[in-house]
Amino acid sequence: MSLPEIVSRAEWRAARAELLLKEKALTRARDALNAERRGLPMVEVDTEYVFEGGDGKATLLDLFEGRHQLVVHHFMFAPEWDAGCRGCSAFLDQIGHLAHLKARGTTFVAVSRAPYPKILPFKARMGWTVPWYSSYASDFNHDFEVTLEQEGQFVERPGVSCFLRDRESVFHTYSTYEGGLDGLGSTATLLDLTALGRQEEWEEPEGRASALGAPAGSERVRYHDEYED
């Protein structure tokens, strides 16, 4: 086994300080990239997609649960499969408590092409409480490029898509696929994909932090059992 070199504490501190400079540069580059992502244009979604969930039929607008933003995890689960994708399952396992996203006006759901009666027992087996919907009765997966047709067969791929709601209108703001999901899972990394971001005062474009008429995101952090919602 190849292990790190053994050095003195002083040598370790010097090496750590050198690496810290690169880490800070990466953080600044990440913040700049997130701002550029929030500056992307958006597309109105005018297709009437039909989903099925725990409360029956639902529209894309229903999936927001009245909040401003929606993050959809495109969970790979084809209609002919008996269980969901292992990689997507590992991703969903690491999603934190949804109360922190909800406090920032953001709803998180999983959507799969498998019929809901197939999703339900697998969800119970995994012990998940995250809202999960079937898109079996619509072209949602095809339109958002997570179910692709290759050589006459349908192929699934994982992804995350973000949507913004303005009254009754829904807009698609961002999607990423496959390797783009690496490093995602925490509240902050999911919010970084959205048009409103973490809703902090320091974020660009200016004014996004107050879009929900609430204090900056960090000022709204509570224990997850203290949120009103």
TORKOL-4160 file (C-alpha; in steps of 0.2 Angstrom, whole numbers, padded with zeros to 4 digits, m for minus):
229
<pt num="1" X="0000" Y="0000" Z="0000"/>
<pt num="2" X="0006" Y="0017" Z="m0005"/>
<pt num="3" X="0004" Y="0029" Z="0010"/>
<pt num="4" X="0008" Y="0048" Z="0013"/>
<pt num="5" X="0025" Y="0052" Z="0017"/>
<pt num="6" X="0029" Y="0054" Z="0036"/>
<pt num="7" X="0035" Y="0071" Z="0041"/>
<pt num="8" X="0037" Y="0083" Z="0056"/>
<pt num="9" X="0022" Y="0093" Z="0062"/>
<pt num="10" X="0031" Y="0109" Z="0055"/>
<pt num="11" X="0033" Y="0101" Z="0038"/>
<pt num="12" X="0015" Y="0096" Z="0038"/>
<pt num="13" X="0009" Y="0114" Z="0042"/>
<pt num="14" X="0020" Y="0121" Z="0028"/>
<pt num="15" X="0013" Y="0109" Z="0016"/>
<pt num="16" X="m0005" Y="0112" Z="0022"/>
<pt num="17" X="m0003" Y="0131" Z="0020"/>
<pt num="18" X="0003" Y="0129" Z="0002"/>
<pt num="19" X="m0012" Y="0118" Z="m0002"/>
<pt num="20" X="m0024" Y="0130" Z="0007"/>
<pt num="21" X="m0019" Y="0143" Z="m0006"/>
<pt num="22" X="m0025" Y="0132" Z="m0020"/>
<pt num="23" X="m0041" Y="0127" Z="m0010"/>
<pt num="24" X="m0046" Y="0145" Z="m0008"/>
<pt num="25" X="m0043" Y="0148" Z="m0026"/>
<pt num="26" X="m0054" Y="0134" Z="m0030"/>
<pt num="27" X="m0068" Y="0141" Z="m0019"/>
<pt num="28" X="m0067" Y="0158" Z="m0028"/>
<pt num="29" X="m0068" Y="0149" Z="m0044"/>
<pt num="30" X="m0083" Y="0139" Z="m0038"/>
<pt num="31" X="m0092" Y="0155" Z="m0032"/>
<pt num="32" X="m0089" Y="0163" Z="m0049"/>
<pt num="33" X="m0095" Y="0148" Z="m0059"/>
<pt num="34" X="m0111" Y="0147" Z="m0048"/>
<pt num="35" X="m0114" Y="0166" Z="m0051"/>
<pt num="36" X="m0112" Y="0162" Z="m0070"/>
<pt num="37" X="m0124" Y="0148" Z="m0068"/>
<pt num="38" X="m0137" Y="0159" Z="m0060"/>
<pt num="39" X="m0135" Y="0171" Z="m0074"/>
<pt num="40" X="m0141" Y="0158" Z="m0087"/>
<pt num="41" X="m0157" Y="0162" Z="m0096"/>
<pt num="42" X="m0173" Y="0151" Z="m0093"/>
<pt num="43" X="m0186" Y="0142" Z="m0103"/>
<pt num="44" X="m0204" Y="0142" Z="m0099"/>
<pt num="45" X="m0211" Y="0124" Z="m0098"/>
<pt num="46" X="m0228" Y="0124" Z="m0107"/>
<pt num="47" X="m0231" Y="0105" Z="m0108"/>
<pt num="48" X="m0244" Y="0098" Z="m0097"/>
<pt num="49" X="m0234" Y="0084" Z="m0089"/>
<pt num="50" X="m0243" Y="0071" Z="m0079"/>
<pt num="51" X="m0235" Y="0063" Z="m0064"/>
<pt num="52" X="m0241" Y="0050" Z="m0051"/>
<pt num="53" X="m0236" Y="0051" Z="m0033"/>
<pt num="54" X="m0243" Y="0047" Z="m0015"/>
<pt num="55" X="m0258" Y="0059" Z="m0018"/>
<pt num="56" X="m0262" Y="0053" Z="m0035"/>
<pt num="57" X="m0260" Y="0063" Z="m0051"/>
<pt num="58" X="m0250" Y="0079" Z="m0051"/>
<pt num="59" X="m0243" Y="0092" Z="m0063"/>
<pt num="60" X="m0226" Y="0099" Z="m0063"/>
<pt num="61" X="m0233" Y="0115" Z="m0054"/>
<pt num="62" X="m0240" Y="0103" Z="m0040"/>
<pt num="63" X="m0222" Y="0096" Z="m0037"/>
<pt num="64" X="m0217" Y="0113" Z="m0031"/>
<pt num="65" X="m0229" Y="0111" Z="m0016"/>
<pt num="66" X="m0231" Y="0130" Z="m0017"/>
<pt num="67" X="m0213" Y="0135" Z="m0016"/>
<pt num="68" X="m0203" Y="0145" Z="m0028"/>
<pt num="69" X="m0190" Y="0132" Z="m0033"/>
<pt num="70" X="m0190" Y="0114" Z="m0038"/>
<pt num="71" X="m0175" Y="0102" Z="m0039"/>
<pt num="72" X="m0179" Y="0086" Z="m0048"/>
<pt num="73" X="m0167" Y="0071" Z="m0046"/>
<pt num="74" X="m0170" Y="0060" Z="m0061"/>
<pt num="75" X="m0168" Y="0043" Z="m0053"/>
<pt num="76" X="m0165" Y="0029" Z="m0065"/>
<pt num="77" X="m0179" Y="0017" Z="m0064"/>
<pt num="78" X="m0185" Y="0010" Z="m0080"/>
<pt num="79" X="m0203" Y="0002" Z="m0081"/>
<pt num="80" X="m0196" Y="m0015" Z="m0084"/>
<pt num="81" X="m0184" Y="m0015" Z="m0070"/>
<pt num="82" X="m0188" Y="m0023" Z="m0053"/>
<pt num="83" X="m0178" Y="m0011" Z="m0043"/>
<pt num="84" X="m0170" Y="0007" Z="m0044"/>
<pt num="85" X="m0152" Y="0011" Z="m0050"/>
<pt num="86" X="m0139" Y="0007" Z="m0037"/>
<pt num="87" X="m0129" Y="0023" Z="m0040"/>
<pt num="88" X="m0145" Y="0034" Z="m0039"/>
<pt num="89" X="m0149" Y="0025" Z="m0023"/>
<pt num="90" X="m0132" Y="0030" Z="m0016"/>
<pt num="91" X="m0135" Y="0048" Z="m0022"/>
<pt num="92" X="m0152" Y="0048" Z="m0013"/>
<pt num="93" X="m0145" Y="0041" Z="0003"/>
<pt num="94" X="m0134" Y="0056" Z="0005"/>
<pt num="95" X="m0147" Y="0069" Z="0003"/>
<pt num="96" X="m0149" Y="0079" Z="0019"/>
<pt num="97" X="m0164" Y="0084" Z="0029"/>
<pt num="98" X="m0176" Y="0092" Z="0017"/>
<pt num="99" X="m0182" Y="0105" Z="0030"/>
<pt num="100" X="m0166" Y="0116" Z="0026"/>
<pt num="101" X="m0170" Y="0117" Z="0007"/>
<pt num="102" X="m0189" Y="0120" Z="0011"/>
<pt num="103" X="m0184" Y="0135" Z="0022"/>
<pt num="104" X="m0176" Y="0143" Z="0007"/>
<pt num="105" X="m0191" Y="0140" Z="m0003"/>
<pt num="106" X="m0185" Y="0125" Z="m0013"/>
<pt num="107" X="m0193" Y="0108" Z="m0015"/>
<pt num="108" X="m0183" Y="0092" Z="m0019"/>
<pt num="109" X="m0191" Y="0077" Z="m0027"/>
<pt num="110" X="m0186" Y="0061" Z="m0036"/>
<pt num="111" X="m0194" Y="0057" Z="m0053"/>
<pt num="112" X="m0193" Y="0040" Z="m0062"/>
<pt num="113" X="m0201" Y="0033" Z="m0077"/>
<pt num="114" X="m0206" Y="0017" Z="m0068"/>
<pt num="115" X="m0225" Y="0016" Z="m0064"/>
<pt num="116" X="m0228" Y="0022" Z="m0046"/>
<pt num="117" X="m0234" Y="0004" Z="m0040"/>
<pt num="118" X="m0216" Y="m0002" Z="m0044"/>
<pt num="119" X="m0208" Y="0013" Z="m0035"/>
<pt num="120" X="m0218" Y="0012" Z="m0019"/>
<pt num="121" X="m0211" Y="m0005" Z="m0013"/>
<pt num="122" X="m0193" Y="0000" Z="m0017"/>
<pt num="123" X="m0195" Y="0016" Z="m0008"/>
<pt num="124" X="m0202" Y="0007" Z="0007"/>
<pt num="125" X="m0187" Y="m0005" Z="0006"/>
<pt num="126" X="m0175" Y="0009" Z="0006"/>
<pt num="127" X="m0184" Y="0019" Z="0020"/>
<pt num="128" X="m0184" Y="0035" Z="0010"/>
<pt num="129" X="m0197" Y="0049" Z="0014"/>
<pt num="130" X="m0192" Y="0060" Z="0000"/>
<pt num="131" X="m0207" Y="0064" Z="m0012"/>
<pt num="132" X="m0205" Y="0052" Z="m0027"/>
<pt num="133" X="m0216" Y="0053" Z="m0043"/>
<pt num="134" X="m0218" Y="0042" Z="m0058"/>
<pt num="135" X="m0217" Y="0051" Z="m0075"/>
<pt num="136" X="m0223" Y="0035" Z="m0084"/>
<pt num="137" X="m0238" Y="0043" Z="m0092"/>
<pt num="138" X="m0228" Y="0058" Z="m0099"/>
<pt num="139" X="m0213" Y="0062" Z="m0110"/>
<pt num="140" X="m0205" Y="0071" Z="m0095"/>
<pt num="141" X="m0190" Y="0060" Z="m0095"/>
<pt num="142" X="m0187" Y="0061" Z="m0114"/>
<pt num="143" X="m0189" Y="0080" Z="m0115"/>
<pt num="144" X="m0177" Y="0082" Z="m0101"/>
<pt num="145" X="m0165" Y="0070" Z="m0109"/>
<pt num="146" X="m0163" Y="0057" Z="m0095"/>
<pt num="147" X="m0172" Y="0044" Z="m0106"/>
<pt num="148" X="m0163" Y="0042" Z="m0123"/>
<pt num="149" X="m0166" Y="0032" Z="m0138"/>
<pt num="150" X="m0151" Y="0023" Z="m0144"/>
<pt num="151" X="m0152" Y="0010" Z="m0158"/>
<pt num="152" X="m0170" Y="0007" Z="m0155"/>
<pt num="153" X="m0169" Y="0005" Z="m0137"/>
<pt num="154" X="m0172" Y="0017" Z="m0122"/>
<pt num="155" X="m0157" Y="0020" Z="m0111"/>
<pt num="156" X="m0158" Y="0029" Z="m0094"/>
<pt num="157" X="m0146" Y="0041" Z="m0087"/>
<pt num="158" X="m0145" Y="0050" Z="m0070"/>
<pt num="159" X="m0147" Y="0069" Z="m0069"/>
<pt num="160" X="m0154" Y="0084" Z="m0059"/>
<pt num="161" X="m0165" Y="0098" Z="m0066"/>
<pt num="162" X="m0170" Y="0114" Z="m0058"/>
<pt num="163" X="m0186" Y="0124" Z="m0060"/>
<pt num="164" X="m0192" Y="0141" Z="m0055"/>
<pt num="165" X="m0210" Y="0146" Z="m0052"/>
<pt num="166" X="m0217" Y="0163" Z="m0055"/>
<pt num="167" X="m0235" Y="0162" Z="m0050"/>
<pt num="168" X="m0243" Y="0149" Z="m0061"/>
<pt num="169" X="m0229" Y="0149" Z="m0074"/>
<pt num="170" X="m0215" Y="0136" Z="m0073"/>
<pt num="171" X="m0197" Y="0139" Z="m0080"/>
<pt num="172" X="m0183" Y="0127" Z="m0083"/>
<pt num="173" X="m0167" Y="0135" Z="m0077"/>
<pt num="174" X="m0153" Y="0121" Z="m0076"/>
<pt num="175" X="m0149" Y="0103" Z="m0079"/>
<pt num="176" X="m0134" Y="0092" Z="m0076"/>
<pt num="177" X="m0131" Y="0074" Z="m0080"/>
<pt num="178" X="m0120" Y="0059" Z="m0075"/>
<pt num="179" X="m0103" Y="0065" Z="m0069"/>
<pt num="180" X="m0111" Y="0082" Z="m0065"/>
<pt num="181" X="m0119" Y="0074" Z="m0050"/>
<pt num="182" X="m0102" Y="0071" Z="m0042"/>
<pt num="183" X="m0100" Y="0081" Z="m0026"/>
<pt num="184" X="m0119" Y="0085" Z="m0025"/>
<pt num="185" X="m0130" Y="0080" Z="m0010"/>
<pt num="186" X="m0129" Y="0093" Z="0003"/>
<pt num="187" X="m0141" Y="0108" Z="0005"/>
<pt num="188" X="m0128" Y="0120" Z="m0001"/>
<pt num="189" X="m0123" Y="0111" Z="m0017"/>
<pt num="190" X="m0141" Y="0108" Z="m0022"/>
<pt num="191" X="m0145" Y="0127" Z="m0020"/>
<pt num="192" X="m0129" Y="0131" Z="m0030"/>
<pt num="193" X="m0138" Y="0124" Z="m0045"/>
<pt num="194" X="m0153" Y="0134" Z="m0043"/>
<pt num="195" X="m0158" Y="0152" Z="m0050"/>
<pt num="196" X="m0159" Y="0159" Z="m0033"/>
<pt num="197" X="m0144" Y="0150" Z="m0026"/>
<pt num="198" X="m0141" Y="0150" Z="m0007"/>
<pt num="199" X="m0149" Y="0167" Z="m0006"/>
<pt num="200" X="m0135" Y="0175" Z="0003"/>
<pt num="201" X="m0131" Y="0194" Z="0002"/>
<pt num="202" X="m0114" Y="0191" Z="m0006"/>
<pt num="203" X="m0121" Y="0181" Z="m0020"/>
<pt num="204" X="m0122" Y="0188" Z="m0038"/>
<pt num="205" X="m0133" Y="0193" Z="m0047"/>
<pt num="206" X="m0137" Y="0207" Z="m0034"/>
<pt num="207" X="m0155" Y="0206" Z="m0028"/>
<pt num="208" X="m0157" Y="0187" Z="m0029"/>
<pt num="209" X="m0155" Y="0185" Z="m0010"/>
<pt num="210" X="m0170" Y="0195" Z="m0006"/>
<pt num="211" X="m0181" Y="0187" Z="m0020"/>
<pt num="212" X="m0191" Y="0178" Z="m0007"/>
<pt num="213" X="m0194" Y="0193" Z="0004"/>
<pt num="214" X="m0184" Y="0184" Z="0018"/>
<pt num="215" X="m0168" Y="0186" Z="0028"/>
<pt num="216" X="m0152" Y="0179" Z="0020"/>
<pt num="217" X="m0151" Y="0160" Z="0019"/>
<pt num="218" X="m0139" Y="0158" Z="0033"/>
<pt num="219" X="m0149" Y="0169" Z="0045"/>
<pt num="220" X="m0164" Y="0156" Z="0042"/>
<pt num="221" X="m0154" Y="0141" Z="0047"/>
<pt num="222" X="m0163" Y="0132" Z="0062"/>
<pt num="223" X="m0163" Y="0115" Z="0069"/>
<pt num="224" X="m0173" Y="0105" Z="0057"/>
<pt num="225" X="m0187" Y="0102" Z="0070"/>
<pt num="226" X="m0189" Y="0121" Z="0073"/>
<pt num="227" X="m0194" Y="0126" Z="0055"/>
<pt num="228" X="m0213" Y="0131" Z="0054"/>
<pt num="229" X="m0214" Y="0121" Z="0038"/>
